[in-house]
Amino acid sequence: MQQLKIDLIAAARPNFMKIAPLFHELNKQPWCKLRLVHTGQHYDKNMSDAFFHDLGLPKPDLHLGVGSGSHAEQTANVMLAYEAACVADRPDLIVVVGDVNSTVACSLVGSKLHITVAHLEAGLRSRDRCMPEEINRLVTDAIADILWTPSPDGDENLAAEGVPAEKITRVGNIMIDSYELMRDRIEARSTRQELGLADTEYGVVTLHRPSNVDEPAKLTELVAQLKSIATRVPLVFPVHPRTRKNLETFHLWTELVDAPGLQVIEPLGYVDFMNLVCGARLIITDSGGVQEETTYLGIPCLTLRTTTERPITVTEGTNRLVGTAELGETVDCILAGQWARGRKPDLWDGHAAARVAADIRQRLLPPLHDETGCAAQPRQQAMGNA
């Protein structure tokens, strides 16, 4: 049987979670040979190695070791290192995920070397070009050959940008696959108990976006809001390395650590973090993936942004966009029970990886044959845009 050589590109925490279920699904297939590529964009051990371990991923076959740097430096360094890897051992398909610098860098390499590129989580748009992630999404979707979308708005965005329909397949939300893959371990973990939160209402905070943590005035205002909210509901805050650096630089770290009701902790692996999320009364975040996980779990989510590339979490889910000034008032509404219940969007069911595998098989390999030797009909109904 013909084997496809497939590169799976991982670079940052959300990438690891999206790659894991696809790796496990494709690793079962006799028709493909996988190469797991870690670009090294997230080089902090707690932000990288822990997620590989939690998600059952093996040691990467290829580690590019790019590390930190400006957007241009990261993108250029990934391109240089990954181009050399592709020239030395050319894959048939490159799968990129999400919207980080490594996503667009590896897509550019594949496109220029005429290697098929597939984008998992395609079509998401915040329409805020001040976000570097939005530029990465636009460029990646413009040059990718296969676009796997998580929701109908992704299909609509791509169609409006002139992407041919035959390039697009709606497969659902791969983040939910990760949660379901790890559900038993998540529920068995004792993170809440270890933090003294097992028998109480509490909130979880995650902040890392430049718009929230890079300006002293904005971060000072956020710290003041979190301190105030923590007097009404306990908060636990796993601090991203970027955020901690700025808190220390702006002389806010001690103020945050000493605040009553607020636990400041190191970054967590996926299983520990999701154990916290599952028991939370509310989440305060600027992350993309957390918006999806809370919608799936039915947990109120306050996203400290003016736009989201995941609008379905607002229109159908439990997510709301809020400004810093209204954060405390909105938390009070949640604690008073004044929050929409929401629902799980279509195809957010834990089977996105299987749909991706089926789409790869259908697009890139000869048709399957039944026992009579006749080509079997592809099961288009399994896909969301059938």
Secondary structure as the mmCIF struct_conf table of DSSP 4:
data_model
#
loop_
_struct_conf.conf_type_id
_struct_conf.id
_struct_conf.beg_label_comp_id
_struct_conf.beg_label_asym_id
_struct_conf.beg_label_seq_id
_struct_conf.end_label_comp_id
_struct_conf.end_label_asym_id
_struct_conf.end_label_seq_id
STRN STRN1 LEU A 4 ALA A 10
BEND BEND1 ALA A 12 ALA A 12
HELX_RH_AL_P HELX_RH_AL_P1 ARG A 13 LEU A 26
TURN_TY1_P TURN_TY1_P1 ASN A 27 LYS A 28
TURN_TY1_P TURN_TY1_P2 PRO A 30 TRP A 31
STRN STRN2 CYS A 32 HIS A 38
BEND BEND2 GLN A 41 HIS A 42
HELX_RH_3T_P HELX_RH_3T_P1 LYS A 45 MET A 47
TURN_TY1_P TURN_TY1_P3 SER A 48 SER A 48
HELX_RH_AL_P HELX_RH_AL_P2 ASP A 49 ASP A 54
TURN_TY1_P TURN_TY1_P4 LEU A 55 GLY A 56
HELX_LH_PP_P HELX_LH_PP_P1 LEU A 57 PRO A 60
BEND BEND3 ASP A 61 ASP A 61
STRN STRN3 LEU A 62 HIS A 63
BEND BEND4 SER A 68 SER A 68
HELX_RH_AL_P HELX_RH_AL_P3 HIS A 71 ALA A 88
BEND BEND5 ASP A 89 ASP A 89
BEND BEND6 ASP A 92 ASP A 92
STRN STRN4 LEU A 93 VAL A 97
TURN_TY1_P TURN_TY1_P5 GLY A 98 ASP A 99
BEND BEND7 VAL A 100 VAL A 100
HELX_RH_AL_P HELX_RH_AL_P4 ASN A 101 LYS A 112
TURN_TY1_P TURN_TY1_P6 LEU A 113 HIS A 114
STRN STRN5 THR A 116 LEU A 120
TURN_TY1_P TURN_TY1_P7 GLU A 121 GLY A 123
TURN_TY1_P TURN_TY1_P8 ARG A 129 CYS A 130
BEND BEND8 MET A 131 MET A 131
HELX_RH_AL_P HELX_RH_AL_P5 PRO A 132 ILE A 143
BEND BEND9 ASP A 145 ASP A 145
STRN STRN6 ILE A 146 THR A 149
BEND BEND10 PRO A 150 SER A 151
HELX_RH_AL_P HELX_RH_AL_P6 PRO A 152 ALA A 160
TURN_TY1_P TURN_TY1_P9 GLU A 161 GLY A 162
HELX_RH_3T_P HELX_RH_3T_P2 ALA A 165 LYS A 167
STRN STRN7 ILE A 168 ARG A 170
HELX_RH_AL_P HELX_RH_AL_P7 ILE A 174 ALA A 188
HELX_RH_AL_P HELX_RH_AL_P8 THR A 191 GLU A 194
TURN_TY1_P TURN_TY1_P10 LEU A 195 GLY A 196
TURN_TY1_P TURN_TY1_P11 ALA A 198 ASP A 199
BEND BEND11 THR A 200 THR A 200
STRN STRN8 GLY A 203 THR A 206
HELX_RH_AL_P HELX_RH_AL_P9 PRO A 210 VAL A 213
BEND BEND12 ASP A 214 GLU A 215
HELX_RH_AL_P HELX_RH_AL_P10 PRO A 216 ILE A 229
TURN_TY1_P TURN_TY1_P12 ALA A 230 ARG A 232
BEND BEND13 VAL A 233 VAL A 233
STRN STRN9 LEU A 235 PRO A 238
HELX_RH_AL_P HELX_RH_AL_P11 PRO A 241 THR A 249
TURN_TY1_P TURN_TY1_P13 PHE A 250 HIS A 251
HELX_RH_AL_P HELX_RH_AL_P12 TRP A 253 VAL A 257
TURN_TY1_P TURN_TY1_P14 ASP A 258 ASP A 258
BEND BEND14 ALA A 259 ALA A 259
TURN_TY1_P TURN_TY1_P15 PRO A 260 GLY A 261
STRN STRN10 LEU A 262 ILE A 265
HELX_RH_AL_P HELX_RH_AL_P13 TYR A 270 CYS A 278
TURN_TY1_P TURN_TY1_P16 GLY A 279 GLY A 279
BEND BEND15 ARG A 281 ARG A 281
STRN STRN11 LEU A 282 THR A 285
BEND BEND16 GLY A 288 GLY A 288
HELX_RH_AL_P HELX_RH_AL_P14 GLY A 289 LEU A 297
TURN_TY1_P TURN_TY1_P17 GLY A 298 GLY A 298
STRN STRN12 CYS A 301 THR A 303
BEND BEND17 ARG A 305 THR A 306
BEND BEND18 GLU A 309 GLU A 309
TURN_TY1_P TURN_TY1_P18 PRO A 311 PRO A 311
HELX_RH_AL_P HELX_RH_AL_P15 ILE A 312 THR A 315
TURN_TY1_P TURN_TY1_P19 GLU A 316 GLU A 316
BEND BEND19 GLY A 317 THR A 318
STRN STRN13 ASN A 319 LEU A 321
HELX_RH_3T_P HELX_RH_3T_P3 THR A 324 GLU A 326
HELX_RH_AL_P HELX_RH_AL_P16 LEU A 327 LEU A 335
TURN_TY1_P TURN_TY1_P20 ALA A 336 GLY A 337
BEND BEND20 TRP A 339 TRP A 339
HELX_LH_PP_P HELX_LH_PP_P2 LYS A 344 PRO A 345
TURN_TY1_P TURN_TY1_P21 ASP A 346 LEU A 347
BEND BEND21 ASP A 349 GLY A 350
HELX_RH_AL_P HELX_RH_AL_P17 ALA A 352 LEU A 364
BEND BEND22 LEU A 365 LEU A 365
HELX_LH_PP_P HELX_LH_PP_P3 PRO A 366 LEU A 368
STRN STRN14 HIS A 369 HIS A 369
TURN_TY1_P TURN_TY1_P22 GLU A 371 THR A 372
BEND BEND23 GLY A 373 GLY A 373
HELX_LH_PP_P HELX_LH_PP_P4 CYS A 374 CYS A 374
STRN STRN15 ALA A 375 ALA A 375
HELX_LH_PP_P HELX_LH_PP_P5 ALA A 376 PRO A 378
HELX_RH_3T_P HELX_RH_3T_P4 GLN A 380 ALA A 382
BEND BEND24 MET A 383 MET A 383
TURN_TY1_P TURN_TY1_P23 GLY A 384 ASN A 385
#
